[in-house]
Amino acid sequence: MKIFLLCVLVLLALLIGAYLYRVLQGPTIFDRVLGLNGISTKAILLLIVIGMYFERVEMFVDISTGYALLNLVGALAVAKFLEQRGLP
């Protein structure tokens, strides 16, 4: 089971790298925001899998829930800013 979880961790890290490419090379601000949201989603999954690996899921679920709330507030703040700025 530990080997499977390590493979999942590596796969999630690779997916975060793909999203990071979108953040750095995105032609528009919307691509960059979507890339950051994707990174945040994969980081939440990464935290849960790390919790499963160390057999402390309850602690990592609490951490990932807090991180998800921060991600939500951040995405709403960026959306509000872009709406006020008048970008299409």
MODELLER restraints for C-alpha pairs under 7 A, 6 or more apart:
rsr = mdl.restraints
at = mdl.atoms
rsr.add(forms.Gaussian(group=physical.xy_distance, feature=features.Distance(at['CA:2:A'], at['CA:53:A']), mean=6.44, stdev=0.5))
rsr.add(forms.Gaussian(group=physical.xy_distance, feature=features.Distance(at['CA:5:A'], at['CA:49:A']), mean=6.78, stdev=0.5))
rsr.add(forms.Gaussian(group=physical.xy_distance, feature=features.Distance(at['CA:5:A'], at['CA:53:A']), mean=6.35, stdev=0.5))
rsr.add(forms.Gaussian(group=physical.xy_distance, feature=features.Distance(at['CA:9:A'], at['CA:46:A']), mean=6.45, stdev=0.5))
rsr.add(forms.Gaussian(group=physical.xy_distance, feature=features.Distance(at['CA:9:A'], at['CA:49:A']), mean=6.96, stdev=0.5))
rsr.add(forms.Gaussian(group=physical.xy_distance, feature=features.Distance(at['CA:12:A'], at['CA:42:A']), mean=6.43, stdev=0.5))
rsr.add(forms.Gaussian(group=physical.xy_distance, feature=features.Distance(at['CA:12:A'], at['CA:46:A']), mean=6.52, stdev=0.5))
rsr.add(forms.Gaussian(group=physical.xy_distance, feature=features.Distance(at['CA:16:A'], at['CA:39:A']), mean=5.41, stdev=0.5))
rsr.add(forms.Gaussian(group=physical.xy_distance, feature=features.Distance(at['CA:16:A'], at['CA:42:A']), mean=6.47, stdev=0.5))
rsr.add(forms.Gaussian(group=physical.xy_distance, feature=features.Distance(at['CA:19:A'], at['CA:35:A']), mean=5.10, stdev=0.5))
rsr.add(forms.Gaussian(group=physical.xy_distance, feature=features.Distance(at['CA:19:A'], at['CA:38:A']), mean=6.41, stdev=0.5))
rsr.add(forms.Gaussian(group=physical.xy_distance, feature=features.Distance(at['CA:19:A'], at['CA:39:A']), mean=6.02, stdev=0.5))
rsr.add(forms.Gaussian(group=physical.xy_distance, feature=features.Distance(at['CA:20:A'], at['CA:35:A']), mean=6.65, stdev=0.5))
rsr.add(forms.Gaussian(group=physical.xy_distance, feature=features.Distance(at['CA:22:A'], at['CA:31:A']), mean=6.73, stdev=0.5))
rsr.add(forms.Gaussian(group=physical.xy_distance, feature=features.Distance(at['CA:22:A'], at['CA:32:A']), mean=6.35, stdev=0.5))
rsr.add(forms.Gaussian(group=physical.xy_distance, feature=features.Distance(at['CA:22:A'], at['CA:35:A']), mean=5.66, stdev=0.5))
rsr.add(forms.Gaussian(group=physical.xy_distance, feature=features.Distance(at['CA:23:A'], at['CA:31:A']), mean=6.79, stdev=0.5))
rsr.add(forms.Gaussian(group=physical.xy_distance, feature=features.Distance(at['CA:23:A'], at['CA:32:A']), mean=4.31, stdev=0.5))
rsr.add(forms.Gaussian(group=physical.xy_distance, feature=features.Distance(at['CA:23:A'], at['CA:35:A']), mean=5.15, stdev=0.5))
rsr.add(forms.Gaussian(group=physical.xy_distance, feature=features.Distance(at['CA:23:A'], at['CA:36:A']), mean=6.55, stdev=0.5))
rsr.add(forms.Gaussian(group=physical.xy_distance, feature=features.Distance(at['CA:26:A'], at['CA:32:A']), mean=5.54, stdev=0.5))
rsr.add(forms.Gaussian(group=physical.xy_distance, feature=features.Distance(at['CA:40:A'], at['CA:71:A']), mean=6.66, stdev=0.5))
rsr.add(forms.Gaussian(group=physical.xy_distance, feature=features.Distance(at['CA:44:A'], at['CA:64:A']), mean=5.25, stdev=0.5))
rsr.add(forms.Gaussian(group=physical.xy_distance, feature=features.Distance(at['CA:44:A'], at['CA:68:A']), mean=6.95, stdev=0.5))
rsr.add(forms.Gaussian(group=physical.xy_distance, feature=features.Distance(at['CA:47:A'], at['CA:60:A']), mean=6.01, stdev=0.5))
rsr.add(forms.Gaussian(group=physical.xy_distance, feature=features.Distance(at['CA:47:A'], at['CA:64:A']), mean=6.24, stdev=0.5))
rsr.add(forms.Gaussian(group=physical.xy_distance, feature=features.Distance(at['CA:48:A'], at['CA:57:A']), mean=6.53, stdev=0.5))
rsr.add(forms.Gaussian(group=physical.xy_distance, feature=features.Distance(at['CA:48:A'], at['CA:60:A']), mean=5.84, stdev=0.5))
rsr.add(forms.Gaussian(group=physical.xy_distance, feature=features.Distance(at['CA:48:A'], at['CA:61:A']), mean=6.13, stdev=0.5))
rsr.add(forms.Gaussian(group=physical.xy_distance, feature=features.Distance(at['CA:51:A'], at['CA:57:A']), mean=4.26, stdev=0.5))
rsr.add(forms.Gaussian(group=physical.xy_distance, feature=features.Distance(at['CA:51:A'], at['CA:60:A']), mean=5.23, stdev=0.5))
